[in-house]
């Protein structure tokens, strides 16, 4: 969204409504990192959403390649 210049805080709010109920069985580290990067780069969303993706990234850290 940030790459496409979509800076709509409501978009993040709508996504965040599904975080509590989502089944995160298909997330990998690149998805989590992309979400964290988008939160920081766009300066949209809530602290809850950022914390959610940072926690998921920490869970998937073993998938990160150097």
Order of alpha helices (4+ residues) and beta strands (2+ residues): alpha-alpha-alpha
